Amino acid sequence: MTIREICGMVVVEKKHLIIKMAESKQRRLVLEKFLSEDECKELQFIHRSSSTVGYRPNVFSTTLSHLIATNSPHLIIPFVSIRERLKEKVEEFFGCQFELFVEFTGLISWTRGASIGWHSDDNRPYLKQRDFAAVCYLNNYEKDFKGGLFHFQDGEPTTVVPMAGVVAIYTADNLNVHSVDEIIEGERTTLTLWFSRDSSHDEDAKLISLLSEKMLYCSNNVAGLKLPMLASSNMYWFSPEQVSHQDSGFDICCARIHLVGFDIYCCQRKKYFSDVSEPLMEMVQLARGNELYGKKFVNILHALQVVEFYSWKALDLANCDSDIEVEVIQISESEKERVSAVVLKDDKVAESVFGCNKSYQDSFGWPRFSCAVAALEDYTTKLHQQLLLNLPFWKKLNIIYTVPFQ
């Protein structure tokens, strides 16, 4: 064999190697149990107690900037270590260590009727800066919702079955054209992050600026800082027909409370309101059946946080002292209709959108609920203290990260 023939064989082999490497280019990674069960449940609590109407029909979202704006900046803390782990995994898998910035972090839920056809994340000009995506599933296919399978147009794996703790990481380009099946029933919830190499799209810098403004504004009212504040009412109003919120639909905060067995009562005695959501911006109380819970909540969002916290922690509170003294008032049927009927015109529509989760109702007791109220206060205080400790370090480096001394 001549030297020319040997060189020719080497060239051919090299070409084959290059082709093989190109064909095996890493497009995506699916990991099981990336998030723990507790992390999934905590993020679901945050979303269900804070979400607003989303960017497409039957979709609801919670962004970190929204948490800050609605006086719940402490709820950013549970995201911090998860964002770090995801970013590190994306950089490691795609070989771009120390190159990426988090462009967007959000909790997104899809409900009945929501779907998306084949598309890639870079087919819209305003998203050209997006390089990678990570989608973490927080609840379970077939158990918590039906439909909603995630499909890639080609390559492996072609289908991702959403299960709590699973994460799908992929390049945001035409190598990962994907779709999501229509949701048939229930609520499919994810933590979604997008990453960019472009530092001008760094989410951290914007969030730290918002946090600094919020903490400075509320520095003389630490207690008030831990109580949620509603955004504009149209952000919470869902209408199946996508029409004016005064014509049809329901307030999603009210719907979530109602679908886990509670009724809502306005503390004001006004008979008429200029807006259907106006009574929810004032103090409200909660009830079950003919029993009205004595504690007053600053607004519907505050009441919702307590209800969703109870839903999250009900099993942990099973051994709560049953002898605890609770103020419960018996009310008449006419009093029961004071608010719920106004803001939840058709509970069947709300149930068809979110599904109905009443799995813990058989064991409900007001003493346990009162324990949840106290436990939420402790949880909020702990997160708030962590935020106060972390913020100076975040501001110094302009990065949101886990501070080592914790």
C-alpha positions as CSV (number, residue, x, y, z in Angstrom):
1,M,0.0,0.0,0.0
2,T,1.4,3.4,-1.0
3,I,1.8,6.4,1.3
4,R,-0.9,8.2,-0.9
5,E,-3.4,5.4,-0.3
6,I,-2.7,5.4,3.4
7,C,-3.1,9.2,3.6
8,G,-6.3,8.8,1.6
9,M,-7.7,6.3,4.1
10,V,-6.8,8.6,7.0
11,V,-8.7,11.5,5.3
12,V,-11.7,9.3,4.7
13,E,-11.7,8.1,8.3
14,K,-11.4,11.7,9.6
15,K,-14.3,12.7,7.4
16,H,-16.4,9.9,8.8
17,L,-15.4,10.9,12.4
18,I,-16.4,14.5,11.7
19,I,-19.8,13.4,10.3
20,K,-20.3,11.0,13.2
21,M,-19.5,13.8,15.7
22,A,-21.9,16.2,13.9
23,E,-24.7,13.6,14.0
24,S,-24.2,12.9,17.7
25,K,-24.2,16.6,18.6
26,Q,-25.8,16.9,22.0
27,R,-29.2,18.5,21.6
28,R,-31.0,17.6,24.8
29,L,-30.7,15.9,28.2
30,V,-33.5,14.5,30.3
31,L,-32.8,13.8,34.0
32,E,-35.1,12.1,36.5
33,K,-35.4,13.2,40.1
34,F,-33.4,16.4,39.5
35,L,-35.8,18.1,42.0
36,S,-36.8,16.5,45.2
37,E,-40.5,16.0,46.1
38,D,-40.3,18.7,48.7
39,E,-38.8,21.2,46.2
40,C,-41.6,20.4,43.8
41,K,-44.3,20.9,46.4
42,E,-42.8,24.1,47.6
43,L,-42.7,25.6,44.1
44,Q,-46.3,24.5,43.5
45,F,-47.3,26.3,46.7
46,I,-45.6,29.5,45.5
47,H,-47.3,29.3,42.1
48,R,-50.8,28.4,43.3
49,S,-50.7,31.2,45.9
50,S,-49.3,33.9,43.5
51,S,-50.0,33.1,39.9
52,T,-51.7,35.4,37.4
53,V,-53.3,34.9,34.0
54,G,-50.5,33.9,31.6
55,Y,-49.2,34.7,28.1
56,R,-51.6,32.4,26.2
57,P,-55.2,31.0,26.8
58,N,-55.6,28.7,29.7
59,V,-52.0,29.3,30.9
60,F,-51.0,30.8,34.3
61,S,-47.6,32.2,35.3
62,T,-45.6,33.4,38.3
63,T,-42.4,35.3,37.6
64,L,-39.7,36.4,40.1
65,S,-40.3,40.0,39.3
66,H,-44.1,39.5,39.9
67,L,-43.3,38.1,43.4
68,I,-41.3,41.2,44.2
69,A,-44.0,43.5,42.9
70,T,-46.7,41.8,44.9
71,N,-44.8,42.2,48.2
72,S,-43.6,38.6,48.4
73,P,-39.9,39.1,47.6
74,H,-38.9,36.5,50.2
75,L,-40.5,33.8,48.0
76,I,-37.5,34.1,45.7
77,I,-35.3,32.3,48.2
78,P,-36.5,28.8,47.3
79,F,-35.5,29.4,43.7
80,V,-31.9,30.4,44.3
81,S,-30.2,27.0,44.7
82,I,-32.3,25.4,42.0
83,R,-31.4,28.0,39.5
84,E,-27.7,27.5,40.3
85,R,-27.9,23.7,39.9
86,L,-29.8,24.0,36.6
87,K,-27.3,26.6,35.2
88,E,-24.4,24.4,36.2
89,K,-25.9,21.4,34.6
90,V,-26.7,23.2,31.4
91,E,-23.1,24.6,31.2
92,E,-21.6,21.2,32.0
93,F,-23.7,19.3,29.4
94,F,-23.2,21.8,26.6
95,G,-19.6,22.6,27.4
96,C,-20.1,26.3,28.0
97,Q,-18.9,26.8,31.6
98,F,-19.1,30.3,33.0
99,E,-20.7,31.6,29.8
100,L,-24.4,31.7,30.6
101,F,-26.8,34.1,32.2
102,V,-30.3,33.3,33.4
103,E,-32.6,35.2,31.1
104,F,-35.9,34.1,32.6
105,T,-37.2,32.2,35.6
106,G,-40.9,31.4,35.9
107,L,-43.5,29.0,37.2
108,I,-46.0,28.1,34.4
109,S,-49.1,26.0,34.6
110,W,-51.2,24.8,31.7
111,T,-54.8,23.9,32.2
112,R,-57.6,22.3,30.2
113,G,-57.5,23.3,26.6
114,A,-53.9,24.6,26.6
115,S,-51.5,23.2,24.0
116,I,-48.8,24.3,21.6
117,G,-48.0,23.1,18.1
118,W,-44.6,22.4,16.6
119,H,-42.2,25.3,17.1
120,S,-38.6,26.1,18.2
121,D,-37.7,28.8,20.7
122,D,-35.6,30.8,18.2
123,N,-38.3,31.2,15.5
124,R,-39.4,34.6,16.9
125,P,-37.0,37.6,16.3
126,Y,-37.4,38.9,19.9
127,L,-36.1,35.6,21.3
128,K,-32.9,35.4,19.2
129,Q,-30.8,35.9,22.4
130,R,-32.1,32.7,23.9
131,D,-29.5,29.8,23.8
132,F,-30.8,27.1,26.1
133,A,-34.0,26.1,28.0
134,A,-34.6,24.0,31.1
135,V,-38.1,22.7,32.0
136,C,-38.6,21.1,35.4
137,Y,-41.9,19.3,35.9
138,L,-43.5,19.7,39.3
139,N,-46.4,17.3,39.2
140,N,-47.4,14.0,37.6
141,Y,-48.8,13.0,34.2
142,E,-52.1,11.0,34.5
143,K,-52.2,11.5,38.3
144,D,-52.4,15.3,38.6
145,F,-53.4,16.1,35.0
146,K,-54.2,14.3,31.7
147,G,-52.6,15.2,28.3
148,G,-49.6,17.6,28.2
149,L,-46.9,15.2,26.9
150,F,-43.9,17.1,25.6
151,H,-42.6,16.0,22.1
152,F,-39.5,16.7,20.1
153,Q,-39.9,16.5,16.3
154,D,-36.9,14.3,15.9
155,G,-33.9,12.9,17.7
156,E,-33.9,11.1,21.1
157,P,-35.8,11.1,23.3
158,T,-38.8,12.1,21.2
159,T,-41.3,12.3,24.0
160,V,-40.9,13.5,27.6
161,V,-43.5,12.3,30.1
162,P,-44.0,15.0,32.7
163,M,-43.3,13.6,36.2
164,A,-42.5,15.5,39.4
165,G,-38.7,16.1,39.6
166,V,-37.9,15.4,35.9
167,V,-36.0,18.1,34.0
168,A,-35.6,18.5,30.2
169,I,-32.7,20.6,29.1
170,Y,-32.3,21.5,25.4
171,T,-30.8,24.0,22.9
172,A,-33.3,26.7,22.0
173,D,-32.9,26.4,18.2
174,N,-34.2,24.5,15.2
175,L,-32.5,21.3,16.4
176,N,-35.2,21.1,19.1
177,V,-38.5,21.8,17.4
178,H,-41.1,20.7,20.0
179,S,-44.8,20.6,20.8
180,V,-47.0,20.0,23.9
181,D,-50.2,18.0,23.7
182,E,-53.5,19.6,24.8
183,I,-54.3,19.4,28.5
184,I,-57.4,17.3,28.9
185,E,-57.9,17.7,32.6
186,G,-56.1,19.2,35.6
187,E,-53.2,21.6,35.9
188,R,-49.7,20.8,34.6
189,T,-47.1,22.8,36.4
190,T,-43.4,23.5,35.5
191,L,-40.5,25.6,36.5
192,T,-39.1,27.0,33.3
193,L,-35.7,28.7,32.9
194,W,-34.1,30.2,29.7
195,F,-30.4,30.9,29.4
196,S,-28.5,33.4,27.2
197,R,-24.9,34.1,26.5
198,D,-25.8,37.8,26.2
199,S,-25.2,39.6,29.5
200,S,-27.6,42.4,28.6
201,H,-30.4,39.9,29.1
202,D,-29.2,38.8,32.5
203,E,-32.3,38.5,34.8
204,D,-30.3,38.8,38.0
205,A,-29.3,42.4,37.6
206,K,-32.9,43.4,37.0
207,L,-34.2,41.4,39.9
208,I,-31.6,42.8,42.3
209,S,-32.5,46.3,41.3
210,L,-36.2,45.6,42.0
211,L,-35.4,43.9,45.3
212,S,-33.3,46.9,46.4
213,E,-36.1,49.3,45.6
214,K,-38.7,47.2,47.4
215,M,-36.6,46.7,50.5
216,L,-35.7,50.4,50.7
217,Y,-39.4,51.4,50.3
218,C,-40.5,49.0,53.0
219,S,-37.6,49.4,55.4
220,N,-39.8,51.0,58.0
221,N,-42.5,48.4,57.8
222,V,-40.9,45.0,58.1
223,A,-44.2,43.3,59.1
224,G,-46.0,44.8,56.1
225,L,-43.3,43.6,53.8
226,K,-44.3,40.0,54.6
227,L,-48.0,40.5,53.6
228,P,-48.9,40.1,50.0
229,M,-50.2,43.0,47.9
230,L,-52.5,42.4,44.9
231,A,-51.5,43.4,41.4
232,S,-54.2,44.9,39.1
233,S,-57.4,43.0,39.2
234,N,-57.4,42.1,35.5
235,M,-54.2,40.0,36.1
236,Y,-56.3,37.6,38.2
237,W,-59.4,37.5,36.1
238,F,-59.9,34.5,33.8
239,S,-62.4,34.5,31.0
240,P,-63.0,31.4,28.9
241,E,-64.2,33.7,26.0
242,Q,-61.2,36.1,26.3
243,V,-63.6,39.0,26.8
244,S,-63.9,41.8,29.3
245,H,-63.5,40.6,32.8
246,Q,-66.8,42.3,33.8
247,D,-68.8,40.1,31.4
248,S,-67.8,36.5,32.2
249,G,-65.2,34.4,34.0
250,F,-63.9,34.3,37.6
251,D,-61.1,35.6,39.8
252,I,-58.5,32.8,39.9
253,C,-57.5,33.5,43.6
254,C,-61.2,33.0,44.6
255,A,-61.4,29.9,42.4
256,R,-58.4,28.2,43.9
257,I,-59.7,28.8,47.4
258,H,-63.2,27.6,46.5
259,L,-61.9,24.4,44.8
260,V,-60.3,23.2,48.0
261,G,-63.4,23.6,50.0
262,F,-63.4,27.2,51.4
263,D,-65.8,30.1,51.0
264,I,-64.8,33.7,51.0
265,Y,-66.4,36.6,52.9
266,C,-65.9,40.3,52.7
267,C,-65.4,42.2,55.9
268,Q,-66.9,45.3,54.5
269,R,-70.6,45.8,54.7
270,K,-70.9,47.6,51.3
271,K,-73.7,46.3,49.2
272,Y,-72.4,47.5,45.8
273,F,-68.9,47.6,44.4
274,S,-67.6,49.5,41.4
275,D,-65.6,46.4,40.3
276,V,-66.3,42.7,40.8
277,S,-62.9,42.2,42.3
278,E,-63.0,45.3,44.6
279,P,-64.2,43.4,47.7
280,L,-61.2,41.0,47.3
281,M,-58.7,43.9,47.8
282,E,-60.1,44.6,51.2
283,M,-60.0,42.4,54.3
284,V,-61.6,38.9,53.9
285,Q,-62.4,35.9,56.0
286,L,-62.7,32.2,55.2
287,A,-65.3,29.7,56.0
288,R,-66.3,26.1,55.4
289,G,-70.0,25.2,55.4
290,N,-71.7,27.4,58.1
291,E,-68.5,28.0,60.1
292,L,-66.7,31.3,59.7
293,Y,-63.0,31.4,60.7
294,G,-62.5,34.4,63.0
295,K,-59.1,35.6,61.7
296,K,-59.2,38.4,59.1
297,F,-56.8,38.4,56.2
298,V,-55.5,41.6,54.6
299,N,-56.8,40.7,51.1
300,I,-57.7,37.7,48.9
301,L,-54.0,37.0,48.1
302,H,-53.2,36.7,51.8
303,A,-56.1,34.3,52.3
304,L,-55.0,32.3,49.3
305,Q,-51.4,31.9,50.6
306,V,-52.8,30.5,53.9
307,V,-55.1,28.1,52.1
308,E,-52.3,26.8,49.7
309,F,-49.8,26.6,52.6
310,Y,-52.4,24.4,54.5
311,S,-52.8,22.3,51.3
312,W,-49.0,21.8,51.1
313,K,-48.5,21.1,54.8
314,A,-51.7,19.4,55.9
315,L,-50.1,16.0,56.5
316,D,-47.2,17.6,58.4
317,L,-49.7,19.2,60.7
318,A,-51.6,16.0,61.4
319,N,-50.4,15.9,65.0
320,C,-51.2,19.6,65.7
321,D,-52.7,20.1,69.1
322,S,-56.5,19.5,68.7
323,D,-57.1,21.4,71.9
324,I,-56.0,24.7,70.5
325,E,-58.5,27.5,70.9
326,V,-60.0,28.6,67.6
327,E,-62.5,31.4,67.0
328,V,-65.2,30.0,64.7
329,I,-68.6,31.7,64.2
330,Q,-71.8,30.1,62.9
331,I,-73.3,32.0,60.0
332,S,-76.6,31.9,58.1
333,E,-77.1,30.8,54.5
334,S,-77.8,34.4,53.4
335,E,-74.5,35.6,54.8
336,K,-72.7,32.8,52.9
337,E,-73.6,34.5,49.6
338,R,-72.0,37.8,50.4
339,V,-68.9,37.5,48.2
340,S,-68.4,34.1,46.7
341,A,-71.3,34.3,44.2
342,V,-70.0,37.7,43.0
343,V,-66.5,36.7,42.0
344,L,-67.1,33.1,41.2
345,K,-70.1,33.2,38.9
346,D,-69.9,29.6,37.9
347,D,-67.9,27.2,40.0
348,K,-68.3,24.5,37.3
349,V,-66.2,26.6,34.9
350,A,-63.5,27.1,37.5
351,E,-63.5,23.3,38.2
352,S,-63.2,22.5,34.5
353,V,-60.2,24.8,34.2
354,F,-58.2,23.8,37.3
355,G,-59.6,20.5,38.2
356,C,-60.7,19.8,41.8
357,N,-58.4,18.7,44.6
358,K,-60.2,17.9,47.8
359,S,-58.2,14.9,48.9
360,Y,-57.5,16.2,52.4
361,Q,-60.9,17.5,53.2
362,D,-62.1,14.5,55.2
363,S,-59.4,15.2,57.9
364,F,-60.0,19.0,58.0
365,G,-60.1,20.7,61.3
366,W,-59.9,24.4,62.3
367,P,-57.2,23.7,64.9
368,R,-55.0,22.2,62.2
369,F,-55.8,25.2,59.9
370,S,-54.8,27.6,62.7
371,C,-51.5,25.7,63.0
372,A,-51.0,26.3,59.3
373,V,-51.6,30.1,59.8
374,A,-48.9,30.2,62.4
375,A,-46.6,27.9,60.4
376,L,-46.9,30.2,57.4
377,E,-45.9,33.2,59.5
378,D,-42.8,31.3,60.7
379,Y,-42.0,30.1,57.1
380,T,-42.3,33.7,55.8
381,T,-40.2,35.2,58.6
382,K,-37.4,32.7,58.0
383,L,-37.3,33.4,54.2
384,H,-37.5,37.1,54.9
385,Q,-34.5,36.9,57.2
386,Q,-32.5,35.0,54.6
387,L,-33.4,37.6,52.0
388,L,-32.1,40.4,54.3
389,L,-28.8,38.5,54.8
390,N,-28.3,37.7,51.2
391,L,-29.2,40.9,49.5
392,P,-26.1,42.9,50.4
393,F,-23.9,40.1,48.8
394,W,-26.1,39.9,45.7
395,K,-25.9,43.7,45.3
396,K,-22.1,43.6,45.6
397,L,-21.6,41.0,42.8
398,N,-24.8,41.8,40.9
399,I,-25.6,38.0,41.0
400,I,-28.3,36.0,42.8
401,Y,-26.5,33.1,44.4
402,T,-26.3,30.9,47.5
403,V,-24.3,32.9,50.1
404,P,-21.7,30.5,51.5
405,F,-22.2,31.3,55.2
406,Q,-25.7,29.8,55.2
